[in-house]
Structures are given as structure tokens and as C-alpha cells.
Amino acid sequence: MSKLRVVHYINQFFAGLGGEEKADVKPEIREGKVGPGAALAAALGQDAEIVATVVCGDSYYNENLEVARKTILDMVKQQKADLFIAGPAFNAGRYGVACGDICKAVSQELGIPVVTGMYIENPGVDLYRRDVSIIKTGGSAADMRNAVPVMAKAALKLARGEELKAPEDGVLEKGIRKNMFRDERGSKRAVDMLIAKLNGQPFETEYPMPDFDRVTPNPAVKDISKAKIALVTSGGIVPKGNPDSIEASSATKYGKYDIEGVNDLTSDKYQTAHGGYDPVYANEDPDRVLPVDVLRDLEKEGVIGQLHRYFYSTVGNGTSVANAKGFASEFAKELKADGVDAVILTST
């Protein structure tokens, strides 16, 4: 039996080209395995061979979806691939979206089994979990040694025409409801589960509920006229030129900017880096997203005590909850140390 021909997709970072400065690299194809492809090839064993690796910059793919997709589809088709594996992307948002999009295209247009791997909070999961088999991974490349063998095993199973099952195969549930027949009707099963729960007995729900993060609100500010107020935004307002290169989607960083002596955010000095809404009105007047002008007026009128000299900004578009929590935990310490009493968080 001949070996399965596998094409592997990775981004510019895992190909060794560089980070953000190389994120605009156009699709290119290399013979054999590259970067994490070595571990993937070992996990696939004697049944499959990585005949080619497609490399594409994360920014290029996401900003040129149709062109990038078509180019890569042609590359995969030319390799006469039996199997297509992308990533793993872990919690890298743009990488995850690219992996999900190209896997969906390869599956639907070329009819080839596909597998990718992502962290549960990667925006690519929600976008493509219904169409693509996504193996659950950790949040960073530190999980590579765990993720790759599971991906390889799942890929070989799909290549044999077998169905992946969650969670035993490591695949994330696709959220597709299927009709099933049971011996007992739903009302009785529900009552039985409730009784078991009330009696402290073990039971297994048939419909796992989402785990919502609940935050207890802090006490109200006692005297707002004496309070130091800070501005934080997920609307992407940054100094002109976006000096910290905050991503337009799936942000991995935030910026801290000094507004000492600034009474108005003007279009010649500020802009939005956000890629999830029409930027025209925000760029015309950035105060529409980050109301520095209004808070300066309130400061002069004595309604608030003081506007903090720094504001913090990131892009909420596709940004994972894990990254958002990480950002906040960092700058919250600075805000507290600077004596800030309250924060106004603006969005879009």
C-alpha cells in the first residue's frame, strides 16, 4: 500500500521566516516537511509522508482571503494530496482563522480530509468548528509535543474514512445537533437527573451548559468629583501610525499612551487600528470612541476630579478572552499604583 500524500500548512513564524515583520509573506510551497512538520511526520509514521509544506503570512492570508485561498488550493491540487493538515495554530488568532478557512476550502472544493489544531478560545474555532475537524490544543507552542500526535492520529483516522468522536479523539464538538432515539422520553430523563443532583448522586447532563465568567462589581465611587478617572478602550484608538503595531484582529498586545495636556483627539494625531468596524467616523474624530474631549470638559467643570494622564488601548475584534484577561491584569496593577479610582471602558 502506497503512503498517503500529506500537504502541511504553516504560517511565516513556524516556517522560520520571522514574526510580524514577515506576516505579509505571500503563499509559497516547499518540498517536504518544514518546522513543526518534522514532529508531525514522526507522529504520522510509515502510513503517510509530508510531500510539501505551504507557507503563508498571517496578515497576507487574512487581508487577501480569496486570492490566498485560490493560490493555496491550486498548490494542494498540484501535489495530488490525500490529506491536508494545518497548524496547529494554538491561540494565534489570525493563524487560526487562516487554518480554518483553508481547511474548509480544501475539504469542500477538493474533497480531501482535513485536520487543524487550535486553542478553544482561538477565534478560528467559532468560525470554522462546524465545517472542519479541529483538535483541541493548549494556548501556546509549548503544547506542540502534545498536540501534534493527537492531530496525526485524527488525520489518519479521517483518511481511513472513519468518523472522529468528541472528546475521545481530541476533536472539538462541532455543535451540530443530531436526532437520537432513547428508551425513555426526555421529561423522565430530566427528572431523573434532577433527583440524582438533589441527592448528591452522580449524573451526566445530555447538554453541557456554557461556562460564563461572572465578575462581581466593585462598590460605587463615593465622590466622583474627587476621583481620578482613566480611559481604557477595545476600540483600537492609537497615535497616528499605530506605533505598537496592534493587530486589526485577534490582538496579542495593547498600547499605553500619554494624553497629558491633550484636550481633543484630532485626526492628524490619532486613528483607530480596529479592523472590525468601518473606521471612517472614528478616524475623522477619535473622540467618538475615546471621549477625551468630554472628560476634559467634565474635569474643568469639577464633575470628575482628574483624568488620568495615560489611556490603554487594544482591539477587541476576535481577541481571545485569555489575551484580554492578560492585558487587564497587567495594566490594572499600573492603574492601581497610579491612584486611579475608576475606569471608563469604551468599545465600538
C-alpha positions as CSV (number, residue, x, y, z in Angstrom):
1,M,0.0,0.0,0.0
2,S,1.4,3.4,-1.0
3,K,1.9,6.1,1.6
4,L,-0.7,8.9,2.0
5,R,0.5,12.1,0.4
6,V,0.1,14.9,3.0
7,V,0.3,18.7,2.5
8,H,1.0,20.7,5.6
9,Y,0.1,24.4,6.0
10,I,2.0,26.7,8.4
11,N,2.5,30.4,8.9
12,Q,5.6,32.6,8.5
13,F,6.7,32.2,12.1
14,F,6.7,28.4,12.2
15,A,8.4,28.4,8.8
16,G,11.3,30.3,10.4
17,L,10.8,33.5,8.3
18,G,10.1,35.8,11.2
19,G,7.2,37.3,13.2
20,E,5.1,40.3,12.4
21,E,7.6,41.8,10.1
22,K,7.1,38.9,7.8
23,A,3.4,38.4,8.2
24,D,2.7,39.8,4.7
25,V,4.6,36.9,3.0
26,K,2.6,35.5,0.0
27,P,1.9,31.8,-0.2
28,E,4.9,29.7,-1.2
29,I,5.3,25.9,-1.4
30,R,8.4,24.0,-0.2
31,E,9.2,20.4,-0.8
32,G,8.8,18.0,2.2
33,K,8.5,18.9,5.8
34,V,9.3,22.3,7.4
35,G,9.4,23.4,11.1
36,P,6.8,21.6,13.1
37,G,6.4,19.3,10.1
38,A,9.2,17.2,11.4
39,A,7.3,16.3,14.6
40,L,4.1,15.8,12.5
41,A,5.9,13.4,10.1
42,A,7.2,11.4,13.0
43,A,3.7,11.1,14.5
44,L,2.2,10.1,11.2
45,G,4.7,7.2,11.0
46,Q,5.0,4.9,8.0
47,D,1.5,5.4,6.8
48,A,1.9,8.9,5.4
49,E,4.5,11.3,4.0
50,I,4.5,15.1,4.1
51,V,5.3,15.7,0.4
52,A,5.0,19.5,0.6
53,T,4.6,22.4,3.0
54,V,2.6,25.5,2.2
55,V,3.8,28.7,3.9
56,C,1.8,31.9,4.1
57,G,2.0,35.1,6.2
58,D,-0.9,35.5,8.7
59,S,-1.6,39.1,7.6
60,Y,-1.4,38.3,3.9
61,Y,-4.0,35.4,4.2
62,N,-6.4,37.4,6.3
63,E,-6.2,40.5,4.2
64,N,-6.3,38.7,0.9
65,L,-8.7,35.8,1.6
66,E,-9.9,35.0,-1.9
67,V,-6.6,35.3,-3.6
68,A,-4.7,33.4,-0.9
69,R,-7.3,30.7,-0.7
70,K,-7.3,30.1,-4.5
71,T,-3.5,30.1,-4.7
72,I,-3.1,27.5,-1.9
73,L,-5.9,25.4,-3.3
74,D,-4.0,25.2,-6.6
75,M,-0.8,24.2,-4.8
76,V,-2.6,21.5,-2.9
77,K,-4.3,20.2,-6.0
78,Q,-0.9,20.0,-7.9
79,Q,0.5,17.8,-5.1
80,K,-2.2,15.2,-5.6
81,A,-2.7,15.3,-1.8
82,D,-4.6,12.6,0.1
83,L,-4.6,14.5,3.4
84,F,-4.3,18.2,4.4
85,I,-3.1,19.3,7.9
86,A,-2.9,22.9,9.0
87,G,-1.1,24.2,12.1
88,P,-1.5,23.7,14.9
89,A,-2.4,27.4,15.5
90,F,-2.8,27.3,19.3
91,N,-4.1,30.7,20.4
92,A,-2.8,32.7,17.5
93,G,-6.0,34.3,16.1
94,R,-5.1,35.2,12.5
95,Y,-3.2,31.9,12.1
96,G,-6.3,30.1,13.4
97,V,-8.6,31.9,11.0
98,A,-6.2,31.1,8.1
99,C,-6.0,27.4,9.1
100,G,-9.8,27.1,9.4
101,D,-10.5,28.9,6.2
102,I,-8.1,26.9,4.0
103,C,-9.1,23.6,5.6
104,K,-12.7,24.4,4.9
105,A,-11.9,25.2,1.3
106,V,-9.7,22.1,0.8
107,S,-12.4,19.9,2.2
108,Q,-15.3,21.4,0.3
109,E,-13.6,22.1,-3.1
110,L,-11.0,19.3,-3.3
111,G,-12.8,16.6,-1.2
112,I,-9.7,15.9,0.8
113,P,-9.8,15.0,4.6
114,V,-8.5,17.9,6.7
115,V,-7.4,18.5,10.3
116,T,-6.2,21.5,12.2
117,G,-5.5,22.3,15.8
118,M,-6.4,25.3,18.0
119,Y,-6.9,26.5,21.5
120,I,-10.6,26.7,22.5
121,E,-10.6,30.5,22.6
122,N,-9.0,31.0,19.2
123,P,-11.5,32.9,17.1
124,G,-11.0,30.4,14.3
125,V,-12.8,27.8,16.5
126,D,-16.1,29.6,16.5
127,L,-15.8,30.5,12.8
128,Y,-14.9,27.0,11.5
129,R,-15.7,24.3,14.0
130,R,-18.9,23.3,12.1
131,D,-17.0,22.7,8.9
132,V,-13.6,21.5,10.0
133,S,-12.2,18.9,12.4
134,I,-10.4,21.0,15.0
135,I,-8.2,19.3,17.5
136,K,-8.1,21.0,20.9
137,T,-4.7,22.3,21.9
138,G,-3.1,24.4,24.6
139,G,-2.7,28.1,24.3
140,S,0.9,28.2,23.1
141,A,3.5,26.3,21.1
142,A,4.6,24.9,24.4
143,D,1.8,22.3,23.8
144,M,3.3,21.3,20.5
145,R,4.5,17.9,21.7
146,N,1.0,17.0,23.0
147,A,-1.0,18.5,20.1
148,V,0.9,17.0,17.1
149,P,0.4,13.3,18.0
150,V,-3.3,13.8,18.5
151,M,-3.7,15.7,15.2
152,A,-1.7,13.0,13.4
153,K,-3.9,10.2,14.8
154,A,-7.1,12.0,14.0
155,A,-5.9,12.8,10.4
156,L,-5.0,9.1,9.8
157,K,-8.4,8.1,11.1
158,L,-10.2,10.5,8.7
159,A,-8.0,9.3,5.8
160,R,-9.3,5.8,6.6
161,G,-12.9,7.1,6.3
162,E,-13.6,6.8,10.0
163,E,-15.5,9.4,12.0
164,L,-13.9,11.4,14.8
165,K,-15.7,11.5,18.1
166,A,-15.6,14.1,20.8
167,P,-13.9,14.1,23.2
168,E,-12.1,10.8,22.9
169,D,-10.4,11.7,19.6
170,G,-9.4,15.1,21.0
171,V,-11.6,16.9,18.5
172,L,-13.8,19.9,19.5
173,E,-17.5,19.4,19.2
174,K,-19.0,20.9,16.0
175,G,-22.2,22.0,17.7
176,I,-24.3,20.1,15.2
177,R,-27.5,18.6,16.7
178,K,-28.5,15.1,15.6
179,N,-31.7,13.3,16.2
180,M,-31.4,10.3,18.5
181,F,-33.8,7.7,19.9
182,R,-33.8,6.8,23.6
183,D,-35.7,4.2,25.6
184,E,-37.1,6.9,27.9
185,R,-38.6,10.2,26.9
186,G,-36.8,13.5,27.7
187,S,-39.0,14.7,30.5
188,K,-38.3,11.5,32.6
189,R,-34.6,11.6,31.9
190,A,-34.5,15.3,33.0
191,V,-36.4,14.5,36.3
192,D,-34.1,11.5,37.0
193,M,-31.1,13.8,36.6
194,L,-32.6,16.4,38.9
195,I,-33.3,13.8,41.6
196,A,-29.8,12.5,41.3
197,K,-28.4,16.0,41.6
198,L,-30.6,16.8,44.7
199,N,-29.4,13.6,46.3
200,G,-25.8,14.2,45.6
201,Q,-25.6,11.3,43.3
202,P,-23.6,11.2,40.0
203,F,-25.3,12.1,36.8
204,E,-24.3,13.2,33.3
205,T,-26.0,16.0,31.5
206,E,-27.1,15.5,27.9
207,Y,-26.5,19.1,27.1
208,P,-23.4,20.7,28.7
209,M,-24.0,24.3,29.5
210,P,-21.5,27.1,28.7
211,D,-19.2,28.3,31.4
212,F,-19.8,32.0,31.8
213,D,-17.3,34.2,33.6
214,R,-19.0,36.2,36.3
215,V,-17.3,39.3,37.7
216,T,-18.5,40.8,41.0
217,P,-18.9,44.6,40.5
218,N,-16.8,46.9,42.8
219,P,-18.5,49.3,45.1
220,A,-19.6,52.6,43.5
221,V,-17.2,55.6,43.6
222,K,-18.2,57.6,46.8
223,D,-17.3,61.0,45.4
224,I,-16.9,61.2,41.6
225,S,-15.9,64.9,41.9
226,K,-12.6,63.9,43.7
227,A,-12.0,60.7,41.7
228,K,-9.2,60.1,39.2
229,I,-10.7,58.6,36.1
230,A,-8.8,56.6,33.5
231,L,-9.9,55.7,29.9
232,V,-9.4,52.2,28.5
233,T,-10.7,51.1,25.1
234,S,-11.1,48.0,23.0
235,G,-11.9,50.3,20.1
236,G,-8.3,50.5,18.9
237,I,-7.7,54.2,19.3
238,V,-3.9,54.8,18.9
239,P,-1.5,57.6,18.0
240,K,-1.2,58.1,14.2
241,G,0.8,55.3,12.6
242,N,-0.1,52.7,15.2
243,P,3.4,52.8,16.8
244,D,2.9,49.5,18.7
245,S,1.6,47.6,15.6
246,I,-1.6,46.5,17.4
247,E,-3.3,43.9,15.2
248,A,-6.6,44.8,13.5
249,S,-8.0,41.5,14.6
250,S,-7.1,38.9,17.3
251,A,-4.9,41.4,19.2
252,T,-1.8,40.0,21.0
253,K,-0.8,43.3,22.5
254,Y,-2.1,46.6,23.9
255,G,-0.7,50.2,24.0
256,K,-0.3,52.8,26.7
257,Y,-0.4,56.4,25.6
258,D,0.2,59.7,27.3
259,I,-2.5,62.4,26.9
260,E,-1.1,64.9,29.4
261,G,-2.1,68.3,28.0
262,V,-4.3,66.8,25.3
263,N,-7.8,68.2,25.3
264,D,-9.0,66.8,22.0
265,L,-8.1,63.7,19.9
266,T,-7.6,65.1,16.4
267,S,-7.5,63.1,13.2
268,D,-4.0,64.3,12.4
269,K,-2.6,62.8,15.5
270,Y,-4.8,59.8,16.3
271,Q,-6.6,56.9,14.5
272,T,-8.2,53.5,15.0
273,A,-6.3,50.3,14.4
274,H,-9.6,48.3,14.7
275,G,-10.5,46.0,11.7
276,G,-14.0,45.0,12.8
277,Y,-15.9,48.2,12.1
278,D,-16.0,51.0,9.5
279,P,-13.1,53.2,10.7
280,V,-14.2,56.4,8.8
281,Y,-16.1,58.1,11.6
282,A,-13.5,57.1,14.3
283,N,-10.7,58.4,12.2
284,E,-12.5,61.6,11.5
285,D,-12.9,62.2,15.2
286,P,-11.2,59.6,17.5
287,D,-13.1,61.2,20.5
288,R,-16.2,59.3,19.2
289,V,-14.6,56.1,20.5
290,L,-12.3,57.5,23.3
291,P,-14.1,60.7,24.7
292,V,-11.1,62.6,25.9
293,D,-12.8,65.9,24.9
294,V,-15.9,65.3,27.0
295,L,-13.9,64.1,30.0
296,R,-11.7,67.3,29.8
297,D,-14.9,69.3,30.0
298,L,-16.1,67.4,33.0
299,E,-12.7,67.8,34.6
300,K,-12.9,71.6,34.1
301,E,-16.5,71.7,35.5
302,G,-15.4,69.8,38.6
303,V,-17.7,66.8,37.8
304,I,-14.7,64.5,38.0
305,G,-11.6,65.1,40.0
306,Q,-9.0,64.3,37.3
307,L,-8.5,62.5,34.0
308,H,-5.6,60.1,34.2
309,R,-2.6,61.0,32.0
310,Y,-2.5,57.7,30.3
311,F,-5.0,55.7,28.3
312,Y,-4.8,52.0,27.4
313,S,-6.0,50.7,24.1
314,T,-6.3,47.4,22.2
315,V,-8.5,45.9,19.6
316,G,-11.4,43.7,20.7
317,N,-12.1,42.3,17.2
318,G,-11.6,38.5,17.5
319,T,-9.3,38.9,20.5
320,S,-9.4,35.9,22.8
321,V,-10.7,36.1,26.4
322,A,-7.4,34.8,27.6
323,N,-5.5,37.6,25.9
324,A,-8.0,40.2,27.1
325,K,-7.6,39.0,30.7
326,G,-3.9,39.0,30.4
327,F,-3.8,42.6,29.2
328,A,-6.1,43.8,32.0
329,S,-4.2,42.0,34.7
330,E,-1.1,43.9,33.6
331,F,-2.3,47.4,33.3
332,A,-4.7,47.1,36.2
333,K,-1.7,47.0,38.5
334,E,-0.4,50.2,36.9
335,L,-3.7,51.9,37.2
336,K,-4.0,51.0,40.9
337,A,-0.4,52.1,41.6
338,D,-1.2,55.4,39.9
339,G,-4.1,56.1,42.2
340,V,-6.9,55.6,39.6
341,D,-10.3,55.4,41.3
342,A,-12.4,54.3,38.3
343,V,-12.1,53.3,34.7
344,I,-14.4,54.0,31.8
345,L,-14.1,51.2,29.3
346,T,-15.3,52.1,25.8
347,S,-15.9,49.7,23.0
348,T,-17.4,50.2,19.5
